[in-house]
Amino acid sequence: MTTAYLAIGSNLGDRVGNLRRAVAMLAPEIVLVASSPLYETAPAYVVDQPRFVNGALKVETALAPRALLTKLKDIEQAVGRQPGLRYGPRIVDLDILFYGDTVSAEDDLEIPHPRLAERLFVLRPLADIAPGLLHPVLKRTVAHLHEALADDPAMKQMTDTL
């Protein structure tokens, strides 16, 4: 089994319900070990859309990275995600942040996630469950990467959890 970290988010419909449905579909191939608190966040990149609910998951899986990505995309589709504008509104989004200490770059699968160090909406929940996790390329912990970003007063921790 390999430990992986996933980002999870939603900004359409019942956002928390969408995330819970997605997490329930991880089993049996993906075992949930820990989940962060959920945060309501402003959209990034495409700002004219509803606010997101974001979180991070620590999981264990025997799936190889490509098979894990396929499983996550299947879950997104099962929850109701439709193809659309990149960075646009979505019912659910699941991304691989880290997969063990793997470093790989393929056209549609880059591990660690290539934009994770610039995303507060990823780093804050990830720092809640894995502050000491070392980024294998940047050689900085998740906590240090999180601290390097400016805080966003519009980002609010929610009482909901997964």
Secondary structure, DSSP 8 states (H G I E B T S, - for coil): -EEEEEEEEE-SSSHHHHHHHHHHTSTTTEEEEEE-EEEEE---SS-SS--EEEEEEEEEESS-HHHHHHHHHHHHHHHT----STT---S-EEEEEEETT--EEETTEEES-TTGGG-HHHHHHHHHH-TT-B-TTT--BHHHHHHTS---TT-EEEEEE-
